[in-house]
Amino acid sequence: MKHAVILGAGFGGLELASRLSHSLAGEVRVTLIDRNDAFTFGFSKLDILFGRQDAAAVRIPYRDLAKPGVEFRQERITAIDPAALHVTTDRGSYDADVLVVALGADYDVAATPGFAEGGHEYYSIAGAERMRDALPGFTGGTILIGVLGQPYKCPPAPFEGAFLLHDQLVERGVREETEIRVIAPMSAPVPVTPEVSQRFLDELEARGIEYLAKNRVVELDPSGKEAVLESGERLPYDLFVGIPIHRAPAVVEESGLAPKGWVAVDPDNLMTPFPDVYAVGDVVGLPMAKAGVFAENAAGVVADGITARLHGEELARRYEGEGNCYIEFGGGRVAKVEANFLGGPAPTAQVVGPSESLAADKESFASTRRARWFGG
């Protein structure tokens, strides 16, 4: 029986483990390794931030995973040898016939001087909790929301945060005393298509939120409460919210899989230059957005590729970088972005909604995947 070792139990790792459990039952055993003890959908951090749920309610423990032929191991990966298909952890080591790297992207808060001391973020559960606890003390002033580097997970997330923050401040009666500005290095909120970006710009304008394009905060001065731009300009703030700089996990950088910062793969089948070593999700260096839905669809292609190679066949389809993700516009309205980055001559994207009915679709999306990934 072949041994597939999957590093990382996020969207990509869970989807791949589930597919291999069903499609290659009896032919492949799977070891799924992650340093965490539970999975959390990324959009749940907004629920934590705005007090709709607490961290315990949105965690799905890996101990609940019950897929035939899949063993979960909570361990920290310390070394990856892609040439030997060998993995070392803080508790042991593993030899694989197929190795899949799905370790996502880490947040490098320290890469922006002053950010750890003078700013907030909601891309981690701990960060969302800290910002949630800080918001009641904000009674007006200037809020800066800064995208500190590219690429970053879930391109709409900074704007979702701005929309929902606007709603909360309106409810508290302090929105009129507050200026909200979004600062980003992109020329447009979602550069993949002008139509999608214009939708975001219209929604920002309707709320009186300024978008400062082609700007990046490179440093915070916590004592002076100023954000320093690349140009040298200094912007005052009372509350700074940053989207941290992302980078490949250190263990991936040290493995030689990411010579240019992110893991290099064949865009058609997601295999790295090392035979039988694949990578999916945020850790991959493809010209497309980083989000869980794209990792999920990539895992489907990798599952088909593993099956084809095991049976001496050709992969019948190529990865197109497609996926649908949900965006909260506030007021109970949710939109869906349908995107395809690699399937045509140019990336495409369109926005469906927003509407209140899509909020139910978003909940169904989460419950369907929980059942598929964790059920038997």
C-alpha positions as CSV (number, residue, x, y, z in Angstrom):
1,M,0.0,0.0,0.0
2,K,1.3,3.4,-0.9
3,H,1.8,6.1,1.7
4,A,0.7,9.7,1.1
5,V,2.0,12.2,3.6
6,I,0.1,15.6,3.6
7,L,1.7,18.5,5.4
8,G,-1.0,20.9,6.7
9,A,-4.6,20.3,7.5
10,G,-6.3,23.4,6.1
11,F,-8.6,23.6,3.1
12,G,-6.1,21.9,0.8
13,G,-4.9,19.2,3.1
14,L,-8.4,18.2,4.4
15,E,-9.9,18.1,0.9
16,L,-7.0,16.0,-0.4
17,A,-7.2,13.6,2.5
18,S,-10.9,13.2,2.1
19,R,-10.6,12.5,-1.7
20,L,-7.8,10.0,-1.3
21,S,-9.8,8.2,1.5
22,H,-12.7,7.7,-0.9
23,S,-11.0,7.3,-4.3
24,L,-8.0,5.2,-3.4
25,A,-9.4,3.2,-0.4
26,G,-7.2,0.1,0.1
27,E,-4.5,1.5,-2.2
28,V,-3.2,4.5,-0.3
29,R,-2.9,5.2,3.4
30,V,-2.8,8.9,4.4
31,T,-0.9,10.6,7.2
32,L,-2.1,14.1,7.7
33,I,0.2,16.3,9.9
34,D,-0.6,19.7,11.4
35,R,0.8,21.6,14.4
36,N,-2.7,22.8,15.4
37,D,-5.4,20.7,17.2
38,A,-8.3,22.2,15.3
39,F,-9.4,23.7,11.9
40,T,-11.1,27.1,11.6
41,F,-12.7,28.6,8.5
42,G,-10.9,31.8,7.7
43,F,-14.1,33.9,7.6
44,S,-14.9,32.8,11.2
45,K,-12.3,35.3,12.3
46,L,-14.7,38.1,11.3
47,D,-17.3,36.4,13.5
48,I,-14.8,36.5,16.4
49,L,-13.8,40.1,15.7
50,F,-17.3,41.4,15.8
51,G,-18.5,39.3,18.7
52,R,-20.9,37.0,16.8
53,Q,-19.1,33.9,18.0
54,D,-16.2,33.0,20.3
55,A,-13.1,31.1,19.3
56,A,-14.3,27.9,20.9
57,A,-17.5,27.9,18.9
58,V,-15.7,28.1,15.5
59,R,-13.0,25.5,16.1
60,I,-13.5,22.1,14.6
61,P,-11.2,19.7,16.5
62,Y,-9.1,17.3,14.4
63,R,-9.9,14.6,16.8
64,D,-13.3,14.5,15.2
65,L,-11.7,13.5,11.8
66,A,-13.0,10.1,10.9
67,K,-11.9,9.3,7.4
68,P,-11.1,5.6,6.6
69,G,-7.4,5.2,5.9
70,V,-6.5,8.7,7.2
71,E,-4.4,9.2,10.4
72,F,-4.1,12.7,11.8
73,R,-0.9,13.6,13.7
74,Q,-0.6,16.8,15.7
75,E,3.1,17.5,15.3
76,R,5.3,20.4,14.3
77,I,7.2,19.8,11.1
78,T,10.9,20.5,11.5
79,A,12.4,19.4,8.2
80,I,11.3,18.5,4.7
81,D,13.6,16.6,2.3
82,P,11.7,16.6,-1.0
83,A,14.3,14.6,-2.9
84,A,14.1,11.7,-0.4
85,L,10.3,12.2,0.2
86,H,11.2,12.3,3.9
87,V,9.6,14.5,6.7
88,T,10.9,15.1,10.2
89,T,8.7,16.4,13.0
90,D,9.2,17.2,16.7
91,R,7.9,13.7,17.4
92,G,9.3,11.5,14.7
93,S,9.8,11.1,11.0
94,Y,7.9,9.8,7.9
95,D,8.9,8.3,4.6
96,A,6.3,8.9,1.8
97,D,5.6,7.6,-1.6
98,V,3.7,10.8,-2.3
99,L,4.3,14.0,-0.4
100,V,2.0,17.0,-0.5
101,V,2.9,20.4,1.0
102,A,-0.2,22.3,2.1
103,L,1.3,24.4,4.9
104,G,-0.3,27.7,3.9
105,A,1.3,31.1,4.5
106,D,2.7,32.5,7.8
107,Y,2.2,36.1,9.0
108,D,5.5,38.1,9.4
109,V,4.3,40.8,11.9
110,A,7.9,41.7,12.7
111,A,8.6,42.6,9.0
112,T,6.8,45.9,9.6
113,P,8.6,47.8,12.4
114,G,6.2,49.0,15.1
115,F,3.3,46.9,13.9
116,A,3.4,44.4,16.8
117,E,3.4,47.3,19.4
118,G,1.2,49.8,17.7
119,G,-1.3,47.9,15.5
120,H,-4.0,45.3,15.3
121,E,-4.7,42.4,12.9
122,Y,-7.6,40.0,12.5
123,Y,-6.0,37.4,10.3
124,S,-5.2,35.2,13.3
125,I,-7.7,34.1,16.0
126,A,-5.6,35.6,18.7
127,G,-5.4,38.9,16.7
128,A,-9.1,38.9,16.1
129,E,-9.7,38.5,19.9
130,R,-7.3,41.3,20.8
131,M,-8.9,43.7,18.3
132,R,-12.4,42.7,19.5
133,D,-11.5,43.6,23.0
134,A,-9.9,46.9,21.9
135,L,-12.8,48.2,19.8
136,P,-15.1,49.2,22.7
137,G,-12.5,51.6,23.9
138,F,-12.5,53.4,20.5
139,T,-14.7,56.4,20.6
140,G,-13.8,58.2,17.5
141,G,-10.8,59.4,15.5
142,T,-8.9,58.0,12.5
143,I,-8.8,54.3,11.6
144,L,-6.2,53.2,9.1
145,I,-6.6,49.8,7.5
146,G,-3.3,48.9,5.8
147,V,-2.4,46.1,3.4
148,L,1.2,45.7,4.4
149,G,2.4,43.5,1.5
150,Q,1.4,41.3,-1.4
151,P,0.4,38.6,-1.9
152,Y,-2.0,38.1,1.0
153,K,-4.8,35.7,1.8
154,C,-8.4,36.4,0.8
155,P,-8.0,39.7,-1.2
156,P,-11.5,41.0,-0.2
157,A,-10.9,40.6,3.6
158,P,-9.5,44.1,4.2
159,F,-12.6,45.5,2.6
160,E,-14.9,43.2,4.5
161,G,-13.3,44.4,7.7
162,A,-13.9,48.0,6.7
163,F,-17.6,47.4,5.8
164,L,-18.3,45.6,9.1
165,L,-16.3,48.1,11.1
166,H,-18.4,50.8,9.6
167,D,-21.6,49.0,10.6
168,Q,-20.4,48.5,14.2
169,L,-19.4,52.2,14.6
170,V,-22.8,53.3,13.2
171,E,-24.5,51.0,15.8
172,R,-22.4,52.5,18.6
173,G,-23.2,56.0,17.4
174,V,-19.6,57.1,16.8
175,R,-19.3,56.7,13.0
176,E,-19.7,60.5,12.5
177,E,-16.7,61.1,14.7
178,T,-14.6,58.5,12.8
179,E,-12.6,58.7,9.6
180,I,-11.8,55.3,7.9
181,R,-9.1,55.0,5.3
182,V,-7.9,51.9,3.5
183,I,-4.3,52.0,2.3
184,A,-3.0,49.4,-0.1
185,P,-0.2,48.8,-2.7
186,M,-2.7,47.7,-5.3
187,S,-4.0,50.1,-8.0
188,A,-7.5,48.8,-7.3
189,P,-9.1,46.7,-4.5
190,V,-9.3,43.5,-6.6
191,P,-7.1,44.1,-9.6
192,V,-8.2,40.9,-11.5
193,T,-11.0,42.8,-13.2
194,P,-12.1,46.5,-13.3
195,E,-15.7,45.5,-12.7
196,V,-15.1,43.7,-9.4
197,S,-12.8,46.5,-8.2
198,Q,-15.4,49.1,-9.1
199,R,-18.0,47.3,-7.0
200,F,-15.7,47.6,-4.0
201,L,-14.9,51.2,-4.7
202,D,-18.6,52.0,-4.9
203,E,-19.3,50.3,-1.6
204,L,-16.5,52.1,0.1
205,E,-17.6,55.5,-1.3
206,A,-21.2,54.8,-0.1
207,R,-19.9,54.5,3.4
208,G,-17.5,57.4,3.3
209,I,-14.4,55.2,3.4
210,E,-11.4,56.5,1.5
211,Y,-9.2,54.1,-0.6
212,L,-5.6,55.2,-0.9
213,A,-4.2,53.1,-3.9
214,K,-0.6,52.4,-4.7
215,N,0.5,53.2,-1.1
216,R,2.0,50.9,1.5
217,V,2.7,51.4,5.2
218,V,6.3,50.4,5.9
219,E,6.5,51.3,9.6
220,L,4.4,52.4,12.5
221,D,5.4,55.0,15.1
222,P,3.4,53.8,18.1
223,S,4.5,56.7,20.4
224,G,3.5,59.3,17.9
225,K,0.5,57.3,16.5
226,E,1.7,57.7,12.9
227,A,1.9,55.3,10.0
228,V,4.9,55.8,7.7
229,L,4.4,55.3,4.0
230,E,7.0,54.2,1.4
231,S,7.0,57.7,0.1
232,G,8.0,59.0,3.6
233,E,4.6,60.6,4.2
234,R,3.3,60.1,7.7
235,L,-0.4,59.6,8.4
236,P,-1.9,60.0,11.9
237,Y,-4.1,57.3,13.3
238,D,-6.0,56.4,16.5
239,L,-6.5,52.8,15.5
240,F,-4.3,50.9,13.0
241,V,-5.4,47.7,11.5
242,G,-2.9,45.8,9.3
243,I,-3.0,42.9,7.0
244,P,0.4,41.3,7.9
245,I,3.1,40.6,5.4
246,H,2.8,36.9,4.3
247,R,5.6,34.5,3.7
248,A,6.1,30.8,3.2
249,P,6.7,28.9,6.5
250,A,10.4,28.7,7.4
251,V,10.5,24.9,7.2
252,V,9.4,25.2,3.5
253,E,12.0,27.9,2.8
254,E,14.7,25.7,4.3
255,S,13.7,22.7,2.2
256,G,14.7,24.2,-1.1
257,L,11.1,24.1,-2.4
258,A,10.7,27.8,-2.4
259,P,13.7,29.4,-4.1
260,K,11.7,32.5,-5.0
261,G,9.7,32.8,-1.8
262,W,6.8,30.5,-2.6
263,V,6.8,26.9,-3.8
264,A,7.3,26.4,-7.5
265,V,4.9,24.0,-9.2
266,D,3.7,23.0,-12.6
267,P,0.5,25.1,-13.0
268,D,-1.3,22.2,-14.8
269,N,-0.8,19.5,-12.2
270,L,0.7,21.2,-9.1
271,M,3.7,18.9,-9.0
272,T,7.0,20.5,-7.8
273,P,10.3,19.9,-9.6
274,F,10.7,16.9,-7.3
275,P,8.8,13.8,-8.6
276,D,5.7,12.8,-6.5
277,V,6.0,16.0,-4.4
278,Y,3.1,18.3,-4.8
279,A,2.1,21.6,-3.3
280,V,-1.4,23.2,-3.0
281,G,-2.9,26.4,-1.5
282,D,-1.4,29.5,-0.1
283,V,2.2,28.2,-0.1
284,V,2.3,27.9,-3.9
285,G,3.7,30.6,-6.1
286,L,1.2,30.9,-8.9
287,P,-0.2,34.2,-10.4
288,M,-3.5,34.0,-8.6
289,A,-5.2,34.9,-5.3
290,K,-4.5,33.0,-2.1
291,A,-7.8,31.7,-0.6
292,G,-9.1,28.4,0.8
293,V,-11.4,27.7,-2.1
294,F,-8.5,27.7,-4.5
295,A,-6.6,25.3,-2.3
296,E,-9.6,23.0,-2.2
297,N,-9.9,22.9,-6.0
298,A,-6.2,22.4,-6.3
299,A,-6.4,19.4,-4.0
300,G,-9.0,17.8,-6.3
301,V,-6.6,18.1,-9.2
302,V,-3.8,16.6,-7.1
303,A,-6.0,13.7,-6.0
304,D,-6.8,13.0,-9.7
305,G,-3.0,13.2,-10.5
306,I,-2.1,10.8,-7.7
307,T,-4.7,8.4,-8.9
308,A,-3.6,8.7,-12.5
309,R,0.1,8.1,-11.7
310,L,-0.7,5.1,-9.4
311,H,-2.7,3.5,-12.2
312,G,-0.3,4.4,-15.0
313,E,-2.7,6.8,-16.6
314,E,-2.6,10.5,-17.8
315,L,-4.1,13.3,-15.8
316,A,-7.4,14.0,-17.6
317,R,-7.7,17.7,-16.6
318,R,-5.5,20.6,-15.7
319,Y,-5.7,23.0,-12.8
320,E,-7.5,26.3,-13.7
321,G,-7.2,28.3,-10.5
322,E,-11.0,28.5,-10.2
323,G,-13.2,29.0,-7.1
324,N,-16.0,30.9,-5.5
325,C,-15.6,32.9,-2.3
326,Y,-18.1,34.8,-0.2
327,I,-17.7,38.4,0.8
328,E,-19.6,40.2,3.6
329,F,-20.8,43.7,2.7
330,G,-22.4,44.4,6.0
331,G,-26.1,44.8,6.9
332,G,-26.5,41.0,6.5
333,R,-25.7,41.2,2.8
334,V,-23.3,38.6,1.4
335,A,-21.9,38.5,-2.2
336,K,-20.1,35.7,-4.0
337,V,-17.1,36.2,-6.3
338,E,-16.6,33.6,-9.0
339,A,-13.1,33.6,-10.3
340,N,-10.9,31.7,-12.7
341,F,-7.2,32.7,-12.8
342,L,-5.5,30.1,-15.0
343,G,-8.2,28.6,-17.3
344,G,-8.2,31.2,-20.1
345,P,-6.1,33.8,-21.8
346,A,-6.6,36.2,-18.8
347,P,-8.0,36.0,-15.3
348,T,-11.8,36.4,-14.9
349,A,-14.0,37.3,-12.0
350,Q,-17.5,38.5,-11.4
351,V,-19.5,39.4,-8.3
352,V,-22.9,37.8,-7.6
353,G,-25.0,39.8,-5.2
354,P,-24.8,41.0,-2.5
355,S,-28.0,39.7,-1.0
356,E,-29.3,38.4,2.3
357,S,-30.0,35.0,0.7
358,L,-26.3,34.4,0.0
359,A,-25.6,34.5,3.7
360,A,-27.4,31.2,4.0
361,D,-25.3,29.9,1.1
362,K,-22.2,30.8,3.0
363,E,-23.3,28.8,6.0
364,S,-24.2,25.9,3.8
365,F,-20.7,26.1,2.2
366,A,-19.1,25.6,5.7
367,S,-21.4,22.9,6.9
368,T,-21.0,20.9,3.7
369,R,-17.2,20.9,3.9
370,R,-17.3,20.1,7.6
371,A,-19.3,17.0,6.8
372,R,-17.2,16.0,3.9
373,W,-13.8,16.5,5.6
374,F,-14.6,15.2,9.1
375,G,-17.3,12.6,8.4
376,G,-16.6,8.9,7.8
